[in-house]
Amino acid sequence: MATVGIRDLKNGLTRYLRRTKLGEEIVITERGRPIAVIQPIREAREATSLEARLAAAAVRGLVTLPAGRPPRKVRRVKVRGAPLSRTILEDRR
């Protein structure tokens, strides 16, 4: 499942149509918001991929999709001192 902006779709339409022929769904976005789904004609029914279903739910206003791309790797932060849970419990007393 791929997500592609309008400009990239325009510049590589043949490539995305080839991927669609192989069975892949393509979600088309405009300024980061999903606006359409290209899917193989033999499967033209309800969207099957998670991204396509989320895009459809966003259009209906059921969910809000995050802006931008998620970070690739989240760094863990090491905290010194007492555990945070203990600090919170002490603060509640």
ABEGO torsion letter per residue (X at the ends): XBBBBAAAAAAAAAAAAAAAAAGBBBBBBBGGBBABBBBBAAABBBBABAAAAAAAAAAAGABBBBBEBBBABBBBBBBBEBBAAAAAAAAAX
